[in-house]
Amino acid sequence: MRSLVTGATGFIGSHVARALLDRGDEVRALVRTGADLRNLRDLQVETAVGDVRDADSLERAMRGCQRVFHVAALYSFWVPDPSLLDAINVGGTRNVFTAAEGAGVETVVYTSSVAALGVPRRGEIATEDTPVDPNHIVGAYKRSKYVAEQVAAEFARRGLRVVIVNPSFPVGPGDVKPTPTGRVIVDFLKGRMPAYVDTGMNVVSVRDVAVGHVLAAEEGGSGERYILGGENLAMKDFLSRLSEVSGRSAPRVRLPYAPVAALAGANEWLCRVTGREPRLTRDTVRMSRHTMFYSPEKAIRELGLPQTPIREALASAVDWFVANGYARPTRPE
């Protein structure tokens, strides 16, 4: 079995490639010109140069592939030009499915996000069936993932076998960018988090997410979506777990919403002037007003999604960030 993985140089994508190799698949990785190849360094994969915005490169990359894992996306809650999110996350997804349909691919696993799902009310836990209000989607990133998932569902209705997976907030080794979740960990390790906001999220091992992709291809129903999640944690508890595995003290001060929102607006304005990426945005602050808790029960029940203890996943993330120079060691030798 030969599988193409888009976004294979990234955090989730490289782990999907590794999980496929462990299953005995031949893996072809779609890589952009000039991409950072560190995550593929020790993997026996074939590379195909291309871009999800280039339909011809996708057609070439899919030749001889029975399965496609479309993991590539622009994962950012702030970009100077929001149209880039639509071009990559929506237009690129349509290009991938069109090419897969033309190439006779048997199965496409589409990496969506819990960002495309309904937002639970505070104190509730959302599932794959929690309704989405398109008029109240916060931010360009979440909107792009919501629309892209509609594209995936459209091709499923047309007869292509499409399985949609919705990872929550993955942690673990190989977060080279790092992702927004990874930046929280790095900031914590660097002592840049003197306080926290009252929010919550579902945290999962990136290795479990990768295995979930493979299980979705093998066991998932066409047109179905599966939350690839782990444990629901309040931000205070998340930071406490980080403290346990890193040896660094967790912040004890909880900030109210209003001053954080004002700070985020000022930070965005400054970054538009300097060209740097803000560490805090108005969209992320608005999202923090919700506890983003999700249930992975469907994926556990129907796919056999593994559940690595979050303490173990966080420890692997901390060790990787320290070993790769993102932060200094804090634990005693």
N, C-alpha and C positions, 0 to 999 in steps of 0.2 A: 504494500500500500504506500503510495506516495502522496504526501500532503504539502500544500503550500501554506506558509504562514506569513501573512502581512504583519508589519510591525514587529518582526522577529528580533530586531536589535533592542527593543524596549524592555521594560520591566516585566509585564505580563507575557508579552510575546516570546521572549527568550525562554521563559519557564515552560511555556506551551511547547516550544520546539524540543526542549529537554524531555518533557513528559512523553512526547511522541516517539522520540528516539528510544526511551526506556521501554516503550510498547513494541519496538521493532519496526517502526515506520521509517521510510526514507523521507527526509525533510528537505524541502526547498524553501529558502528564506528570501523574501522580497526585501531588498535593501536599497535605500536611496543613495545616489551619488554623494560621496563624502560623509556617509553616516558613521557614527561611532560604533565600531564593531567589537567593543570589549566583551559584551555579553555573549558573543558567538565564538570567542577565542578558543574555547576548549570543546566545542561541539562539532561533530562530524556532519555538517550540513552543506548542501549545495546552495550557492547564492545566485540570485537573479536580480540584476540591477533594474529598478523600476520605481514607479510612484503611483499611488492610487489615483492621482489626477491624470495619469497618462494611460488611456485605454489600451493603446497598442502594447505597452510594456506589460500590462496585466494579461493580455491574451497570450503573449510569449511565455510568461512565467507559469501559466496554468497548463501548458501543454503536457500531457502525460500524467496529470494529477487527478486523483480520484476524490480528494477532499481539499477544501479550502478553509482555513481558520483566519477569518478577517478580524485581526486584533488591532491593526493600525488605526490611530486616531490622534487628534490634537487634544491632549488632556491638559487644559489650562483654564483657570477661572478669570484670566485677564490676558487679552491680547490687544495690541494697539489697533489692529484692523479686524473687527469681529467677522468680516466676510470670509476670512481665512478659515474660521471654524466651519462655516457652511461648505466651503470648497472642499475641505478634507473630510470632515465627518459625515456630511450628507452627500455631496457630489461624488466623493471618493467611494462611499459605500455603494451608491448606484452603479458606479463603474465596475466595482468588484463583482456585484451580482450579475450584471449584464455579461461580463466576460465569462463568469462561471456557467451561466446558462448556455452561452455559445460554445463553450469548450466541452460540454457534456459532463461537467463535474457532478458527482453523485450527491455530495453533502457539503453544505456550507454552514459552519458554526460562526455566528456573528457575535462579537463581543460588544454588547451594549453596556449598560451601567445601571446601578440603582438610581442614578440621576434621571433616567428615563421613566421611572416608576412614580406612582402617586406618593405624595409626602404624607407620612402618618401624622395624626394629631399628637400633641405632646402626651406621653404616657402610653401611646398605642404602638403596635408593631405592624408594619406594612407587609403585604405579600405581593405576589405577582398580579393579583387581581385588584389591588387597591387602585381606585380610579384616579386618573390624571385630569386636572383642570388645565387645558392648554393656555388659558388666559392668565394663569397664575404661576407660570414656570419662571423660576428665578435665574436670570443670567443667560448669556449667549451659549455657554458650553452646554448647560442642561437642555436648552431648547434644541441645539443641534443634535444631541444624542436622542432626544425624543423623536424628532423628525426622521433621523436615520433609522430608528427602529421601525417606524412605519414603512420605510422603504423595504426593509428586510421582510416584514409581514406581507407586503405586496407581492414579493417574489415567491413566498411560500404559497400564497393563494393561487399563483400561476402554475404551481406544480413542482417547483424546485424544492428539494428537501432542505429546509432551513431550520436550524435550531438556534434559538436566541439565549444567550447567557448574560446575566446581569451581576457582575462582580460588585461587591460593596467597597470596602476600603482595605486593599491588600497591603501587607507588610512582609518584609523578608529581605534576603540578599539580592543584589543586582539592580537596585534602584538608582541607576547612574545619573538621571537627570537632576535632582530627584523629583518624584511626583509631588503633588500638594501634600499628601499624607506623609511622604518621606521627609518633606521639608519641616513638618511639625516635629518629627523625631530628631532631625539634625539641629533645629533651633533649640530643642530641649537639651540636647547633649552639649551645646555650646553655651548654655546658660542664658539664652535669649528669650526665655519665657518666664518673666517675673510674676505673671498672673494668667488666669484662664477665664474663658466664658462658659456660661452654663448651657452646654449643648451635649450631644451624644451621637455616637455613630456605631455602625456594625463593622467590626475589625476581623479580618480573615488572613490566614497564611497565604502568601502568593503561590506557594507550592500546591496548596489545596485548590486554589483557583485554576491553576494549570491542569491538574488532574481532572477537575470538573469539566474543562473544555473537551478533553479526550472522552470522558464518560458521556458527555452530551452528544458527541458524534456517534458513539456506539449505542447508546440507550435512549437518547432523547427523542421526543415526538416532534414531527415537522410542524412548524408554526408555534410550538410551545416556547415559553420563556422560563428560565430557571435562575433564581437568585443564588449566586455563589457567595455565600456569606459565612460568618462565624459567630462571634460573640458580640452582643450589644453592650456597649460600655458608655457610661457618662464620661465626659471629658476629664473630670476629676479622677475617675477610676482608671482611665487610660493612662494618664500621667503618673498615677501611683504605680501601675504595672511597669511603666518605663523606669521609674525610680528603683524598683526592685531589681531589675535586670541590669541597670547601668551603674547604680551606686550614687547617682546624682539626686539631690533633694528635689521633690516636686513642689511647684508653687502652691501657696495656700490662699492667695488672694483671688477672689472671684470678682471680675469686672462686670458692671452693669452694661446693658446694651447701648445706651445713648452715647457715652463717650467713646466706645469702641467704634461705633458707626462714624462718628465725626473724625476720629483718627484715620479710619480707612479712607474716607473721602480725601483728606489732606495727603495721605500717602499716595493715592492714585494720581492726584494733581502733580505732586512732586515728580513722580516717575514718568509722567507724560513729558515733563520738561527735561529730565535727565536721560530718558530712554531706557531706564532700568525697569525690571519687573518688580511690582510691589509685593511685599510679603503679606500684606493684608488688603483685601478689596471690599467694596461695598456689597458685592454679590455674596462673598463668603460670610460676611457678617449677617446678611439677611438670612442666609441658609442656617446660620447658627441658632436662629430663634426656634428651630425645630430640632427635636431629637430624632435623628435619622436612623431609627431602629427598623431592622428588616428580619424576616424569618427565612432561613434557608431550608426549612423542613421539606419542601417539595423536592429540592435537589438531593437532599439526604435520602428521602424515601424512594424516589424514582430513579436516581442516578447512582446512589451510593457515594455521594460527596463526602470525602474525609473531613474530620474536624480536629485539626492540630491544636493543642492548647495555645491560647494567645500568648501566654508568657514565653513559650518556646519560640513562637514566630517573632515576637518582639526582640528576644535575645539574639536571634540570628540576624535581624536587621541591624541592631546596635553593633554587633561584632563586625558586620560587613562595612558599615559606615566608618567605624574606627580603623579597621584594617586598610581601608582605601583612602584614608586621609581626609574624610569629611569632618571628623571631630577627633578630639584627643581622648585617650583612655581615661575613664573615671573610676573603674573598679580596681580594687587592690589586686596585685598580681598573686 
